[in-house]
Amino acid sequence: MSESARDPEQVLSRLEWTVIRRLDGILQGNYRTLFRGFGLDLADLREYQYHDDVRHIDWNVTARLQTPYVRQYNEDREMSVWFLLDLSPSVDFGSHTMKRSVAIDFVAVLARVLTRHGNRIGAMFYGDTVDTVIPARSGRRQVLMLLHRLFSRPQLPHAGLTRLGDLIRRAHDVLRRRSLVFVVSDFISTPGWEKALGHLAQRHEVIAVRLLDPAEIELPDLGLLLFEDAETGEQLFVDTHDRGFRNRFRDQAAARERTLRTGLARAGVDALVLSTDDDLVDAIFRFADLRACRGRLSGGGHLPAHLGGQGG
């Protein structure tokens, strides 16, 4: 990576020009499509209207008045937003771009979008342990400092298997105020993170940002290759001309995908997939559209008939 590519000011300026301006045009400033605020204070009650979020129904008042009522909230003017960054050796892989680079661009873009609206951002870094905690603060200077810490961080040698659950449990202990939390990882980890993630999601709004390279899903036919496990350093020669080997690789990757999706679903968190061959703006926009659709469904799609749902 060149020196200019590691200069926080130049990187942030590039992303502000090439990515954040495009996001502004697509979202038209409605960044809360992505980020629902927290620290909510109850302001009022009103009668339920179609497409209201059913999670805001006050069931005690509804039972007493025999008419559905929803709570209305005053939203804090600022959020605390945390990035839990898995920087273990497996993120230093990519057939197009390194997963680490994709993660840094994502964090820089989201951090800047959020700080422009007065929100505070903090971060926790995991290599082979949780070794860095950056307290949440606001402003462009905070984004530049975060980028500086990321760029000045050396890549780890083989550090053994990632224990993503350690990072998530540490966040549960450190984050006292209800926050928006991005867990940025390739989720190549020892088992057990699912329970910790679900526990964290009970207190905070958690979004899993999954880093992915296409070669981790389907192996290209490139002949004889030396594979190295980024986590353990174990090496193995494989013949990618062998269709049977590629098929077994694909099947095992599909099984890992199913296990990962099941774990995220059980934890109750939304997931944004960032592939090394994807356009960052397109990925964020797809995720915004997904959350908007889920918000509409939660407001009407699952309503019982007596609340105005479209029952059969």
C-alpha positions as CSV (number, residue, x, y, z in Angstrom):
1,M,0.0,0.0,0.0
2,S,1.4,3.4,-1.0
3,E,2.1,6.2,1.5
4,S,-0.7,8.3,0.0
5,A,-3.1,5.3,0.4
6,R,-2.2,5.2,4.1
7,D,-2.6,9.0,4.7
8,P,-5.8,9.5,6.7
9,E,-6.5,13.0,5.3
10,Q,-6.1,11.9,1.7
11,V,-8.1,8.7,2.2
12,L,-11.0,10.5,3.9
13,S,-11.0,13.2,1.3
14,R,-11.1,10.6,-1.5
15,L,-14.0,8.8,0.2
16,E,-15.9,12.0,0.8
17,W,-15.6,12.8,-2.9
18,T,-16.2,9.4,-4.4
19,V,-18.5,7.6,-2.0
20,I,-20.1,9.9,0.5
21,R,-21.4,12.3,-2.1
22,R,-23.0,9.4,-4.0
23,L,-24.5,8.1,-0.7
24,D,-25.9,11.6,0.0
25,G,-27.6,11.6,-3.4
26,I,-29.1,8.1,-3.0
27,L,-30.3,8.5,0.6
28,Q,-31.1,12.2,0.2
29,G,-29.9,12.8,3.7
30,N,-32.2,10.2,5.2
31,Y,-29.4,8.4,6.9
32,R,-31.8,7.1,9.6
33,T,-33.0,4.7,7.0
34,L,-29.9,2.9,8.0
35,F,-29.4,4.0,11.6
36,R,-32.4,4.2,14.0
37,G,-31.4,6.4,16.9
38,F,-31.4,5.4,20.5
39,G,-31.6,6.9,24.0
40,L,-35.3,7.4,23.4
41,D,-37.6,9.2,25.8
42,L,-41.3,8.5,25.9
43,A,-43.1,11.7,24.6
44,D,-46.7,10.7,24.0
45,L,-49.3,8.0,23.2
46,R,-51.5,8.1,20.1
47,E,-53.9,5.7,18.4
48,Y,-52.4,3.1,16.2
49,Q,-52.2,3.8,12.5
50,Y,-51.6,1.3,9.7
51,H,-47.8,0.8,9.1
52,D,-46.9,1.9,12.6
53,D,-44.1,-0.3,14.1
54,V,-46.0,-2.9,16.2
55,R,-43.0,-3.0,18.6
56,H,-44.2,0.4,19.8
57,I,-47.7,-0.7,20.7
58,D,-48.4,-0.1,24.4
59,W,-50.3,-3.3,25.3
60,N,-51.4,-2.1,28.7
61,V,-53.1,1.0,27.3
62,T,-54.4,-1.0,24.4
63,A,-56.1,-3.5,26.7
64,R,-57.5,-0.8,29.0
65,L,-59.0,1.3,26.1
66,Q,-59.8,-1.6,23.8
67,T,-58.1,0.3,21.0
68,P,-54.5,-0.1,19.9
69,Y,-52.2,2.7,21.0
70,V,-48.5,3.2,20.2
71,R,-45.8,5.0,22.1
72,Q,-44.2,8.1,20.5
73,Y,-40.6,9.0,21.5
74,N,-38.3,11.9,21.5
75,E,-35.1,10.8,20.0
76,D,-31.7,11.8,21.3
77,R,-30.0,14.3,19.0
78,E,-26.9,12.1,18.9
79,M,-26.1,8.5,19.0
80,S,-23.1,6.6,20.3
81,V,-21.9,4.4,17.5
82,W,-19.2,1.7,17.9
83,F,-17.2,-0.3,15.4
84,L,-16.0,-3.7,16.6
85,L,-13.2,-4.5,14.2
86,D,-11.9,-8.0,13.7
87,L,-8.3,-7.4,12.4
88,S,-7.1,-11.0,12.7
89,P,-4.9,-12.4,10.0
90,S,-7.7,-13.8,7.9
91,V,-8.9,-10.3,6.9
92,D,-5.5,-9.8,5.1
93,F,-6.8,-11.8,2.2
94,G,-8.5,-10.9,-1.0
95,S,-8.6,-12.0,-4.7
96,H,-9.7,-8.5,-5.7
97,T,-9.1,-6.2,-2.8
98,M,-7.9,-7.1,0.7
99,K,-10.8,-7.6,3.2
100,R,-9.0,-5.3,5.5
101,S,-9.1,-2.5,2.9
102,V,-12.8,-3.0,2.4
103,A,-13.4,-2.8,6.1
104,I,-11.3,0.4,6.5
105,D,-13.2,2.1,3.7
106,F,-16.5,1.1,5.2
107,V,-15.6,2.3,8.6
108,A,-14.3,5.6,7.2
109,V,-17.5,6.3,5.2
110,L,-19.9,5.3,7.9
111,A,-18.0,7.2,10.6
112,R,-17.9,10.4,8.6
113,V,-21.6,10.2,7.6
114,L,-22.5,9.7,11.3
115,T,-20.2,12.4,12.7
116,R,-21.6,14.9,10.2
117,H,-24.9,14.5,12.0
118,G,-23.4,15.1,15.4
119,N,-23.0,11.5,16.5
120,R,-20.1,10.1,18.4
121,I,-18.1,7.1,17.2
122,G,-15.8,4.7,19.0
123,A,-14.0,1.5,18.1
124,M,-12.5,-1.6,19.5
125,F,-9.8,-3.6,17.7
126,Y,-9.3,-7.3,17.9
127,G,-6.1,-9.0,16.6
128,D,-5.5,-12.0,18.7
129,T,-7.0,-10.3,21.7
130,V,-8.9,-7.0,22.3
131,D,-5.9,-4.7,22.4
132,T,-7.4,-1.3,21.5
133,V,-10.4,0.7,22.8
134,I,-11.0,4.1,21.2
135,P,-13.6,6.1,23.3
136,A,-16.5,7.5,21.4
137,R,-16.2,11.2,20.3
138,S,-17.6,13.3,17.5
139,G,-16.2,15.3,14.7
140,R,-14.0,14.8,11.6
141,R,-10.9,14.8,13.7
142,Q,-12.2,11.6,15.5
143,V,-12.6,9.9,12.1
144,L,-9.0,10.9,11.1
145,M,-7.6,9.6,14.4
146,L,-9.4,6.3,13.9
147,L,-8.0,6.0,10.4
148,H,-4.5,6.8,11.7
149,R,-4.8,4.0,14.3
150,L,-5.9,1.6,11.6
151,F,-3.1,2.5,9.1
152,S,-0.4,2.4,11.8
153,R,-1.4,-1.0,13.0
154,P,0.9,-3.7,11.7
155,Q,-0.5,-6.9,10.2
156,L,-0.3,-9.8,12.6
157,P,1.6,-13.0,11.9
158,H,-0.2,-16.2,12.3
159,A,-2.0,-15.7,15.7
160,G,-4.0,-18.9,16.0
161,L,-7.7,-19.2,15.7
162,T,-9.9,-16.1,16.0
163,R,-12.1,-15.9,19.1
164,L,-14.7,-13.4,17.9
165,G,-16.8,-14.0,21.0
166,D,-14.0,-12.4,23.1
167,L,-14.4,-9.1,21.2
168,I,-18.2,-9.2,21.5
169,R,-18.2,-10.0,25.2
170,R,-15.6,-7.2,25.9
171,A,-18.0,-4.8,24.1
172,H,-20.8,-5.9,26.3
173,D,-18.7,-5.0,29.3
174,V,-17.4,-1.7,28.0
175,L,-20.5,-0.2,26.3
176,R,-22.7,1.2,29.0
177,R,-24.9,3.6,27.0
178,R,-27.3,2.1,24.5
179,S,-25.5,2.3,21.1
180,L,-25.5,1.3,17.5
181,V,-22.8,-1.3,17.1
182,F,-21.2,-2.6,13.9
183,V,-19.4,-5.9,14.2
184,V,-17.0,-5.8,11.2
185,S,-15.6,-9.3,10.6
186,D,-15.2,-12.1,8.2
187,F,-16.7,-14.3,10.9
188,I,-14.0,-16.9,10.5
189,S,-13.8,-17.8,14.1
190,T,-14.1,-20.5,16.7
191,P,-17.7,-21.3,17.6
192,G,-19.5,-19.5,20.5
193,W,-19.8,-16.0,19.1
194,E,-23.5,-16.4,18.3
195,K,-24.6,-16.4,22.0
196,A,-22.4,-13.4,22.8
197,L,-23.8,-11.5,19.8
198,G,-27.4,-12.2,20.8
199,H,-26.6,-11.0,24.3
200,L,-25.1,-7.8,23.0
201,A,-28.2,-7.3,20.7
202,Q,-30.5,-7.3,23.7
203,R,-29.0,-4.0,24.9
204,H,-27.8,-2.4,21.7
205,E,-28.8,-2.3,18.0
206,V,-26.3,-4.5,16.4
207,I,-25.4,-4.8,12.7
208,A,-23.1,-7.6,11.5
209,V,-20.9,-6.4,8.6
210,R,-19.6,-9.6,7.0
211,L,-16.4,-9.3,5.0
212,L,-16.2,-11.8,2.1
213,D,-14.1,-12.7,-0.9
214,P,-15.6,-14.6,-3.8
215,A,-12.8,-17.1,-3.7
216,E,-14.0,-18.1,-0.3
217,I,-17.3,-19.3,-1.8
218,E,-16.2,-20.8,-5.1
219,L,-12.7,-21.8,-6.0
220,P,-11.5,-20.7,-9.5
221,D,-9.7,-23.2,-11.8
222,L,-6.1,-21.9,-11.5
223,G,-4.1,-25.1,-11.5
224,L,-1.8,-26.1,-8.7
225,L,-1.8,-23.7,-5.8
226,L,-0.2,-23.4,-2.4
227,F,-2.9,-22.7,0.2
228,E,-2.0,-21.2,3.5
229,D,-4.3,-20.9,6.5
230,A,-4.1,-17.2,7.5
231,E,-5.0,-18.1,11.1
232,T,-2.6,-21.0,11.8
233,G,0.0,-20.8,9.0
234,E,-0.7,-24.3,7.9
235,Q,0.2,-24.8,4.2
236,L,-1.2,-27.3,1.6
237,F,-0.8,-27.8,-2.1
238,V,-4.1,-28.3,-4.0
239,D,-4.9,-28.9,-7.6
240,T,-7.7,-26.5,-8.5
241,H,-8.0,-28.2,-11.9
242,D,-9.7,-31.1,-10.0
243,R,-13.4,-30.5,-10.5
244,G,-14.2,-32.9,-7.6
245,F,-12.0,-30.8,-5.2
246,R,-13.7,-27.6,-6.4
247,N,-17.1,-29.1,-5.9
248,R,-16.2,-30.3,-2.3
249,F,-14.8,-26.8,-1.6
250,R,-18.0,-25.2,-2.8
251,D,-20.2,-27.6,-0.7
252,Q,-18.2,-26.9,2.4
253,A,-18.4,-23.2,1.8
254,A,-22.1,-23.4,1.4
255,A,-22.4,-25.3,4.7
256,R,-20.4,-22.6,6.4
257,E,-22.7,-20.0,4.9
258,R,-25.8,-21.8,6.2
259,T,-24.2,-22.0,9.7
260,L,-23.3,-18.4,9.7
261,R,-26.7,-17.2,8.5
262,T,-28.4,-19.4,11.1
263,G,-26.1,-17.9,13.8
264,L,-26.9,-14.3,12.8
265,A,-30.6,-15.1,12.7
266,R,-30.6,-16.6,16.1
267,A,-28.7,-13.6,17.5
268,G,-31.4,-11.4,16.0
269,V,-29.2,-9.0,14.0
270,D,-29.3,-7.7,10.5
271,A,-26.3,-8.4,8.2
272,L,-24.6,-6.4,5.6
273,V,-22.3,-8.4,3.3
274,L,-19.3,-6.5,1.9
275,S,-17.6,-8.4,-0.8
276,T,-14.1,-7.5,-2.1
277,D,-15.5,-7.3,-5.6
278,D,-18.5,-5.2,-4.7
279,D,-19.2,-1.4,-5.0
280,L,-19.4,0.0,-1.4
281,V,-22.2,2.4,-2.3
282,D,-24.3,-0.3,-3.9
283,A,-23.8,-2.6,-0.9
284,I,-24.8,0.1,1.6
285,F,-27.8,1.1,-0.6
286,R,-29.0,-2.6,-0.8
287,F,-28.8,-2.8,3.0
288,A,-30.7,0.5,3.4
289,D,-33.4,-0.9,1.1
290,L,-33.5,-4.1,3.1
291,R,-34.0,-2.2,6.4
292,A,-36.6,0.0,4.9
293,C,-38.6,-3.1,3.7
294,R,-38.3,-4.7,7.1
295,G,-39.5,-1.6,8.8
296,R,-42.6,-1.5,6.6
297,L,-43.2,-5.2,7.3
298,S,-42.9,-4.7,11.0
299,G,-45.4,-1.9,10.8
300,G,-48.0,-3.9,8.9
301,G,-47.0,-7.2,7.4
302,H,-47.3,-9.1,10.7
303,L,-50.2,-7.3,12.2
304,P,-53.1,-9.4,13.5
305,A,-56.4,-8.8,11.7
306,H,-58.0,-6.8,14.5
307,L,-55.1,-4.3,14.3
308,G,-55.7,-3.6,10.6
309,G,-53.5,-6.4,9.2
310,Q,-54.3,-7.9,5.8
311,G,-55.5,-11.2,7.1
312,G,-56.6,-14.0,4.8
